[in-house]
Amino acid sequence: MEHLRRRWLPILVATLLLGGSIAWYAWPSSAAGAGTMLTAPVKQGDFKVTVMATGELRANKFVQITGPAAAQSVNVYQTKIASIIPEGTVVKSGDVIAELDKQPAAAKLADLTLNVQKAQADYTTAQLDSTLNLAQAREDVRTAEFALEEKKLLKEQAKYEAPTIQRQAEIDYEKAQRAWEQSKRNLSTKTKQAVAKMSSVGADLGRQQNQLKNIQEVMADFTVRAPAPGMVIYVREWNGKKKGVGSQWTAWDPTVATLPDLTQMESQTYVNEVDVRKIAVGQKVKITLDADPTKKLNGTVTQIANVGEQRPNQDSKVFEVKIEVAGSDTTLRPGMTTANEILTASVPNVLFVPLEAVFSEAGYQYVYKKDGSRLVRQMIDAGSMNDNEIIVRRGLKKDDLVFLTPPADTAGIRTEKIEGLKPVVIPGTDHPTAPSADSAKSVTLPAKPKR
C-alpha cells in the first residue's frame, strides 16, 4: 500500500499543477487585473455646473483723486507723477496725495509772465498817447473858441467901416466858427479813438492776466489733495500697471488715485471665450480669498463685457466679468485676490460619474463597469458636465462601480449598448464625435477623448 501511495503521489501533484495552469490561461487577463484597478461609484444627487475664475477685489463705488482739471485751458496736456504717498494710506480730506512735475507748466508760466508785462507796457503807452492826444484836441478847441470870439468882435467893429471891410470881417468870422466846430468834432473823434484803443489794449492785458492767473491756479493744483477721507488706492494704466512715481499723467485721464467705498466691493475677473457663453447676469457666485481661504463670501454676476480683449500673458481672448460681493466686510481690501466659483446651472436628482471614467468612440460614450466578477463595456447616454463629473441619463444605476481607467486588454469583454441612441456628428462633416453643449440645459456635453 505504501508502495502504491509513493507511485500515485507525483502523478496527483502534476495533475493539480496542470489544472491550475489551464484555469489561469482560460480566465481573461482583464478580469485578473480588474481587482487592482481604481473604481468609483455612480452617484445620485443635484448636479452643479460651475466656472472657476480668479479675480481681484475692488470698490464698486469710489471717489476719484484727480490732477488739475483746467490743465487743457493753459495748454498743459501731460506731465509725470513726481511723488505719491504709499498705497493703502488712510488720509483725511485736504491731505496731500501726490505732486505732479511742474516743469511743463513752469515754461508756460514764464511765457505768460512776459506776455503780461508786454501787455501792461502797451496799455501804459496807449494810456499816455491818449492823454496827450486828447489834451491837444481840447487845447485846439479852446484856441478855436478864442479865435471865434475875436472874429466876432472885429465883425461888430466893422459896422462903421466900408462895405468891403464889413464883408471881410463876416468872412473871417464864418471861418473862425467853422474852425471851432471842426475842433470840437476832432475832440469827439479822438476821444472815441482813445476809448477804442484803450479797450483793445485793456482786453489784451486782461486776457494775458487771466491766462497767468489760470496757469498759477493750475500749478497750485499740481499738488494733488484728497477730496474726502478714505484709503488711497492706486489706479491702473491701460497696460494693467498701477500708476506710481514716474507714471504719465494726462489731461484726458486726470485720475491719480481713488478713495474707495469699502462697504460696497466687487470682484473683477476675466473669463475665457469658451466659458463666458455659460455665464449670465444674476448667477450666484461663491467667493473665497487667497489671503484667508476660510472666509466664504457670496456674490452675484452683475456685468459681462460684450467685447473680448487680449490681456497680458494670456494667449486667448477673455471677457471682463464683474461680481458684486453680498454684504459688507471690514476686512476686505481692494487688490485682494479672489477665487470665484460661478454657478452656471444646476440639475436636480441625476446620476453622474467622474469624467475620467468616460471615453468616446465613433460618437458614442462608454464606461467600464463591474458586473459581479465580470467587466462590462457599457454604453451610456451622457448629459451635462462640469470640471470633474458628467451626467449619465441612461446606461447606469446608482451605486454601480465604474473603472477610472480602461483595462489594458479589452479582448473578450462584452459590450452592452443602448437601443435607439444615435452618435453625434459634427455639423458639415460625416464624422461622428462626442456630444457637445454649452450648459446644463443641453442634451449632451463633450466627453473625455478616446483612451
C-alpha positions as CSV (number, residue, x, y, z in Angstrom):
1,M,0.0,0.0,0.0
2,E,2.8,2.3,0.9
3,H,4.3,1.4,-2.5
4,L,1.1,2.4,-4.3
5,R,1.0,5.8,-2.4
6,R,4.5,6.6,-3.4
7,R,3.7,5.8,-7.0
8,W,0.5,7.9,-7.4
9,L,1.6,11.0,-5.4
10,P,3.8,12.5,-8.1
11,I,1.0,11.9,-10.7
12,L,-1.5,13.7,-8.5
13,V,0.7,16.7,-7.9
14,A,1.4,17.0,-11.6
15,T,-2.3,16.8,-12.4
16,L,-3.1,19.6,-9.9
17,L,-0.4,21.9,-11.3
18,L,-1.6,21.3,-14.9
19,G,-5.2,22.0,-14.0
20,G,-4.2,25.3,-12.3
21,S,-2.2,26.4,-15.3
22,I,-5.1,25.6,-17.7
23,A,-7.5,27.6,-15.4
24,W,-5.1,30.6,-15.3
25,Y,-4.8,30.7,-19.1
26,A,-8.6,30.2,-19.6
27,W,-9.5,33.2,-17.3
28,P,-9.4,36.6,-19.1
29,S,-6.4,38.8,-18.3
30,S,-8.6,41.8,-17.9
31,A,-10.7,40.2,-15.2
32,A,-7.5,39.1,-13.5
33,G,-6.3,42.7,-13.4
34,A,-9.7,44.2,-12.5
35,G,-9.1,43.7,-8.9
36,T,-6.2,46.2,-8.9
37,M,-8.0,48.9,-11.0
38,L,-9.4,52.0,-9.3
39,T,-13.2,52.2,-9.3
40,A,-15.8,54.9,-8.4
41,P,-19.5,54.5,-7.6
42,V,-22.2,56.1,-9.6
43,K,-23.6,59.0,-7.5
44,Q,-27.1,60.4,-7.4
45,G,-28.0,64.0,-6.4
46,D,-28.0,67.6,-7.5
47,F,-25.5,68.2,-10.3
48,K,-23.9,71.7,-10.5
49,V,-22.1,73.2,-13.5
50,T,-19.6,75.9,-12.4
51,V,-17.0,78.1,-13.9
52,M,-13.9,78.9,-11.9
53,A,-12.2,82.3,-12.4
54,T,-9.6,84.2,-10.4
55,G,-10.5,87.8,-9.7
56,E,-9.4,90.9,-7.8
57,L,-11.4,92.9,-5.3
58,R,-12.1,96.5,-5.9
59,A,-14.6,99.0,-4.7
60,N,-17.9,99.3,-6.5
61,K,-18.0,103.0,-5.8
62,F,-15.1,105.3,-5.2
63,V,-14.1,109.0,-5.2
64,Q,-11.5,109.9,-7.8
65,I,-8.5,111.9,-6.8
66,T,-7.6,113.9,-9.9
67,G,-5.0,116.4,-11.1
68,P,-5.7,119.9,-12.3
69,A,-8.9,119.8,-14.3
70,A,-8.2,123.1,-16.1
71,A,-4.8,122.0,-17.4
72,Q,-6.0,121.9,-21.0
73,S,-7.1,125.5,-20.9
74,V,-3.5,126.6,-20.4
75,N,-2.2,124.1,-23.0
76,V,-0.7,121.7,-20.5
77,Y,-1.7,118.2,-21.6
78,Q,0.6,115.8,-19.9
79,T,3.3,115.5,-17.2
80,K,4.7,112.9,-14.8
81,I,3.9,112.0,-11.2
82,A,6.8,113.3,-9.2
83,S,5.8,111.8,-5.9
84,I,2.8,109.9,-4.4
85,I,2.0,108.6,-0.9
86,P,2.1,104.8,-0.4
87,E,-1.0,102.8,-1.5
88,G,-3.3,101.9,1.4
89,T,-2.5,105.1,3.4
90,V,-5.6,106.4,5.3
91,V,-5.9,110.1,4.7
92,K,-8.1,113.0,5.7
93,S,-9.8,115.5,3.5
94,G,-7.2,118.0,2.2
95,D,-4.2,115.8,2.8
96,V,-1.5,115.9,0.1
97,I,-1.8,112.7,-2.1
98,A,0.7,113.4,-4.9
99,E,2.9,116.0,-6.5
100,L,3.0,116.4,-10.3
101,D,6.0,117.5,-12.2
102,K,5.6,121.3,-12.7
103,Q,8.2,121.7,-15.4
104,P,5.7,121.8,-18.4
105,A,3.6,124.4,-16.6
106,A,6.6,126.4,-15.4
107,A,7.6,127.1,-19.1
108,K,4.1,128.2,-19.8
109,L,4.2,130.4,-16.6
110,A,7.4,132.1,-17.8
111,D,6.0,132.9,-21.2
112,L,2.7,134.2,-19.8
113,T,4.6,136.4,-17.3
114,L,6.5,138.1,-20.2
115,N,3.2,138.5,-22.2
116,V,1.6,140.2,-19.2
117,Q,4.5,142.6,-18.8
118,K,4.4,143.4,-22.5
119,A,0.6,143.9,-22.5
120,Q,1.0,146.1,-19.4
121,A,3.6,148.2,-21.2
122,D,1.3,148.5,-24.3
123,Y,-1.6,149.6,-22.0
124,T,0.5,152.3,-20.3
125,T,1.8,153.6,-23.7
126,A,-1.7,153.7,-25.1
127,Q,-2.9,155.5,-22.0
128,L,-0.2,158.2,-22.3
129,D,-0.7,158.6,-26.0
130,S,-4.5,159.0,-25.5
131,T,-3.9,161.6,-22.7
132,L,-1.6,163.7,-24.9
133,N,-3.8,163.5,-27.9
134,L,-6.9,164.4,-26.0
135,A,-5.2,167.2,-24.2
136,Q,-4.0,168.6,-27.5
137,A,-7.5,168.3,-29.0
138,R,-9.1,170.1,-26.0
139,E,-6.5,172.8,-26.4
140,D,-7.3,173.2,-30.1
141,V,-11.0,173.6,-29.2
142,R,-10.1,176.4,-26.7
143,T,-7.9,178.2,-29.2
144,A,-10.6,178.0,-31.9
145,E,-13.1,179.3,-29.4
146,F,-10.9,182.3,-28.6
147,A,-10.3,182.9,-32.3
148,L,-14.1,182.8,-32.9
149,E,-14.7,185.4,-30.1
150,E,-12.0,187.6,-31.6
151,K,-13.5,187.5,-35.1
152,K,-16.9,188.2,-33.6
153,L,-15.6,191.5,-32.0
154,L,-14.0,192.5,-35.3
155,K,-17.2,191.9,-37.1
156,E,-19.1,194.2,-34.7
157,Q,-16.5,196.9,-35.1
158,A,-16.7,196.7,-38.9
159,K,-20.3,198.0,-38.9
160,Y,-18.9,201.6,-39.2
161,E,-16.4,200.7,-41.9
162,A,-16.7,200.5,-45.6
163,P,-18.8,197.6,-47.1
164,T,-15.7,195.7,-48.3
165,I,-14.2,195.7,-44.8
166,Q,-17.6,194.6,-43.3
167,R,-17.7,191.7,-45.8
168,Q,-14.2,190.7,-45.0
169,A,-15.0,190.7,-41.3
170,E,-18.0,188.5,-41.9
171,I,-15.9,186.0,-43.9
172,D,-13.3,185.8,-41.1
173,Y,-16.0,185.2,-38.5
174,E,-17.5,182.4,-40.5
175,K,-14.1,180.8,-41.0
176,A,-13.4,181.0,-37.2
177,Q,-16.8,179.5,-36.5
178,R,-16.2,176.5,-38.8
179,A,-12.7,176.0,-37.3
180,W,-14.2,176.0,-33.8
181,E,-16.9,173.4,-34.8
182,Q,-14.2,171.3,-36.5
183,S,-12.0,171.3,-33.4
184,K,-15.0,170.1,-31.4
185,R,-15.6,167.3,-33.9
186,N,-11.9,166.4,-33.8
187,L,-12.0,166.2,-30.0
188,S,-15.0,163.9,-30.1
189,T,-13.3,161.6,-32.7
190,K,-10.0,161.5,-30.8
191,T,-12.0,160.7,-27.6
192,K,-13.6,157.7,-29.4
193,Q,-10.3,156.6,-30.8
194,A,-8.7,156.7,-27.4
195,V,-11.6,154.7,-25.9
196,A,-11.3,152.1,-28.6
197,K,-7.6,151.8,-28.3
198,M,-7.7,151.6,-24.5
199,S,-10.4,149.0,-24.8
200,S,-8.2,146.9,-27.2
201,V,-5.1,147.0,-25.2
202,G,-7.1,146.6,-22.0
203,A,-8.7,143.5,-23.3
204,D,-5.3,142.1,-24.4
205,L,-3.9,142.9,-20.9
206,G,-6.9,141.3,-19.2
207,R,-6.6,138.1,-21.4
208,Q,-2.9,137.8,-20.6
209,Q,-3.6,138.4,-16.9
210,N,-6.4,135.7,-16.9
211,Q,-4.1,133.2,-18.5
212,L,-1.4,134.0,-16.0
213,K,-3.9,133.6,-13.2
214,N,-5.1,130.3,-14.7
215,I,-1.6,128.9,-15.0
216,Q,-0.9,129.9,-11.4
217,E,-4.1,128.1,-10.2
218,V,-3.3,125.1,-12.3
219,M,0.2,124.9,-10.9
220,A,-1.3,125.1,-7.4
221,D,-3.4,122.1,-8.3
222,F,-0.2,120.2,-9.2
223,T,-0.2,119.5,-5.5
224,V,-3.0,116.9,-5.5
225,R,-5.0,116.7,-2.3
226,A,-7.6,114.3,-1.0
227,P,-11.2,115.5,-1.7
228,A,-12.6,113.3,1.1
229,P,-11.3,111.0,3.8
230,G,-10.5,107.4,3.0
231,M,-7.9,104.9,2.0
232,V,-5.7,105.7,-1.1
233,I,-5.8,103.1,-3.8
234,Y,-3.7,103.4,-7.0
235,V,-5.4,103.3,-10.4
236,R,-4.2,101.1,-13.3
237,E,-3.0,102.2,-16.6
238,W,-4.1,100.7,-19.9
239,N,-1.5,98.0,-19.7
240,G,-2.6,96.9,-16.2
241,K,0.3,98.5,-14.4
242,K,-0.5,100.7,-11.4
243,K,0.2,104.4,-11.6
244,G,3.1,105.5,-9.4
245,V,6.2,107.7,-9.3
246,G,7.3,108.4,-12.9
247,S,3.9,107.4,-14.4
248,Q,2.4,109.6,-17.1
249,W,-0.4,111.9,-16.1
250,T,-2.6,113.3,-18.9
251,A,-5.3,115.9,-19.0
252,W,-7.8,113.5,-20.7
253,D,-7.1,110.9,-17.9
254,P,-6.6,113.1,-14.9
255,T,-7.2,110.4,-12.2
256,V,-4.1,109.9,-9.9
257,A,-5.7,107.6,-7.3
258,T,-9.0,106.7,-5.8
259,L,-10.7,106.6,-2.4
260,P,-12.9,103.5,-2.5
261,D,-16.1,102.9,-0.6
262,L,-15.1,99.7,1.3
263,T,-18.7,98.9,2.2
264,Q,-19.5,98.0,-1.4
265,M,-17.0,95.7,-3.0
266,E,-16.9,93.7,-6.3
267,S,-14.6,91.1,-7.8
268,Q,-13.3,91.9,-11.2
269,T,-12.4,88.8,-13.2
270,Y,-11.7,87.7,-16.7
271,V,-13.3,84.6,-18.2
272,N,-12.1,82.9,-21.4
273,E,-14.2,83.0,-24.5
274,V,-15.1,79.3,-24.2
275,D,-16.7,79.6,-20.7
276,V,-18.1,83.1,-21.0
277,R,-21.1,81.9,-23.0
278,K,-22.2,79.9,-20.0
279,I,-22.3,82.9,-17.7
280,A,-25.3,85.2,-17.3
281,V,-26.1,88.3,-15.2
282,G,-27.7,87.3,-11.9
283,Q,-25.9,83.9,-11.5
284,K,-24.8,83.2,-8.0
285,V,-21.1,83.0,-7.1
286,K,-19.1,81.5,-4.2
287,I,-16.1,83.7,-3.4
288,T,-13.0,82.7,-1.4
289,L,-10.0,84.9,-0.6
290,D,-6.4,83.8,-1.2
291,A,-5.5,85.8,1.9
292,D,-8.0,83.9,4.1
293,P,-9.2,80.6,2.5
294,T,-11.5,80.0,5.5
295,K,-13.6,83.1,4.7
296,K,-16.5,82.3,2.4
297,L,-18.4,85.1,0.6
298,N,-21.5,85.2,-1.6
299,G,-21.8,87.2,-4.8
300,T,-23.8,87.8,-7.9
301,V,-22.7,88.4,-11.5
302,T,-23.7,92.0,-12.3
303,Q,-21.9,92.7,-15.6
304,I,-20.4,90.8,-18.6
305,A,-18.4,92.5,-21.3
306,N,-19.8,92.3,-24.8
307,V,-16.3,92.6,-26.4
308,G,-13.3,90.4,-25.6
309,E,-9.8,91.7,-25.1
310,Q,-6.3,90.4,-25.2
311,R,-4.8,90.5,-21.7
312,P,-1.1,90.5,-20.9
313,N,0.4,87.0,-20.6
314,Q,-2.7,85.3,-22.0
315,D,-3.0,83.5,-25.3
316,S,-6.7,83.6,-25.8
317,K,-9.3,86.4,-25.7
318,V,-11.0,87.0,-22.4
319,F,-14.1,88.8,-21.3
320,E,-14.4,91.0,-18.2
321,V,-16.9,89.9,-15.7
322,K,-17.9,91.8,-12.6
323,I,-19.2,90.1,-9.5
324,E,-20.9,92.1,-6.7
325,V,-20.0,90.9,-3.2
326,A,-23.0,90.5,-1.0
327,G,-23.0,92.4,2.3
328,S,-20.1,94.3,3.7
329,D,-16.9,93.1,5.5
330,T,-14.4,95.5,7.1
331,T,-11.6,93.0,6.4
332,L,-11.9,93.2,2.7
333,R,-9.4,95.4,0.9
334,P,-9.1,96.4,-2.8
335,G,-6.5,94.3,-4.6
336,M,-7.1,91.1,-2.8
337,T,-7.1,88.0,-5.0
338,T,-10.4,86.0,-5.1
339,A,-11.3,82.6,-6.3
340,N,-14.8,82.8,-7.9
341,E,-16.9,79.7,-8.4
342,I,-19.8,80.8,-10.7
343,L,-22.8,78.5,-10.6
344,T,-23.9,78.5,-14.3
345,A,-26.5,75.7,-14.0
346,S,-28.0,73.1,-11.6
347,V,-29.8,69.8,-12.4
348,P,-31.6,68.2,-9.6
349,N,-31.6,64.4,-8.7
350,V,-29.5,62.9,-11.5
351,L,-26.8,60.2,-11.8
352,F,-23.3,61.2,-12.5
353,V,-19.8,59.7,-12.7
354,P,-16.2,61.1,-12.8
355,L,-15.0,62.4,-16.2
356,E,-12.0,60.0,-16.0
357,A,-14.4,57.0,-16.3
358,V,-15.9,58.1,-19.6
359,F,-14.4,57.6,-23.1
360,S,-15.8,58.0,-26.6
361,E,-15.6,56.0,-29.7
362,A,-17.3,56.8,-33.1
363,G,-19.6,59.3,-31.5
364,Y,-20.8,57.0,-28.6
365,Q,-19.7,57.2,-25.0
366,Y,-18.8,54.3,-22.8
367,V,-17.7,53.3,-19.3
368,Y,-16.2,50.1,-18.0
369,K,-18.4,48.9,-15.1
370,K,-18.1,46.0,-12.7
371,D,-20.9,43.3,-13.1
372,G,-20.3,40.8,-10.3
373,S,-16.9,39.3,-11.1
374,R,-17.0,40.4,-14.7
375,L,-16.1,43.5,-16.6
376,V,-18.7,45.1,-19.0
377,R,-18.2,47.8,-21.6
378,Q,-21.3,49.8,-21.0
379,M,-22.7,52.4,-23.5
380,I,-24.1,55.5,-21.8
381,D,-26.4,58.4,-22.6
382,A,-24.3,61.3,-21.2
383,G,-25.5,64.8,-20.4
384,S,-24.0,68.0,-18.9
385,M,-20.6,68.0,-17.4
386,N,-18.6,70.2,-15.1
387,D,-14.9,70.2,-14.4
388,N,-14.9,66.8,-12.7
389,E,-18.1,64.9,-13.4
390,I,-20.6,64.2,-16.1
391,I,-24.3,63.3,-16.0
392,V,-25.5,59.8,-17.1
393,R,-29.1,59.7,-18.2
394,R,-29.2,56.0,-19.3
395,G,-26.9,53.0,-19.0
396,L,-26.1,53.0,-15.3
397,K,-27.8,52.9,-12.0
398,K,-27.0,54.3,-8.6
399,D,-24.0,52.6,-6.8
400,D,-22.8,50.8,-9.9
401,L,-19.0,50.7,-9.9
402,V,-17.2,52.2,-12.9
403,F,-13.5,52.0,-13.6
404,L,-11.5,55.2,-13.8
405,T,-9.1,53.7,-16.4
406,P,-9.9,51.1,-19.1
407,P,-8.3,47.7,-18.9
408,A,-5.0,47.1,-20.8
409,D,-6.6,44.1,-22.6
410,T,-10.2,44.5,-23.7
411,A,-10.4,41.2,-25.6
412,G,-13.4,39.1,-24.5
413,I,-15.2,42.0,-22.7
414,R,-18.8,42.2,-23.6
415,T,-20.3,45.5,-24.8
416,E,-23.8,46.5,-23.7
417,K,-25.5,49.0,-25.9
418,I,-28.5,51.4,-25.6
419,E,-31.1,50.8,-28.2
420,G,-32.0,53.9,-30.2
421,L,-29.1,56.0,-29.1
422,K,-27.5,57.8,-32.1
423,P,-24.0,59.1,-32.4
424,V,-23.4,62.8,-32.6
425,V,-22.0,64.1,-35.9
426,I,-20.0,67.4,-36.3
427,P,-22.1,69.8,-38.5
428,G,-20.8,69.9,-42.0
429,T,-18.9,66.6,-41.7
430,D,-19.6,62.9,-41.9
431,H,-17.5,62.1,-38.8
432,P,-19.3,61.2,-35.5
433,T,-18.0,62.8,-32.4
434,A,-18.7,63.2,-28.8
435,P,-21.8,65.1,-27.9
436,S,-21.4,68.8,-27.3
437,A,-23.3,71.5,-25.4
438,D,-22.8,74.7,-23.5
439,S,-24.9,74.4,-20.4
440,A,-26.8,72.0,-18.1
441,K,-29.9,72.6,-20.2
442,S,-28.3,71.0,-23.3
443,V,-28.9,67.4,-24.4
444,T,-25.3,66.3,-24.1
445,L,-21.9,67.6,-23.3
446,P,-18.4,66.7,-24.5
447,A,-16.9,63.6,-23.0
448,K,-13.3,62.7,-22.5
449,P,-11.4,61.7,-25.7
450,K,-10.9,58.0,-26.5
451,R,-8.3,56.5,-24.3
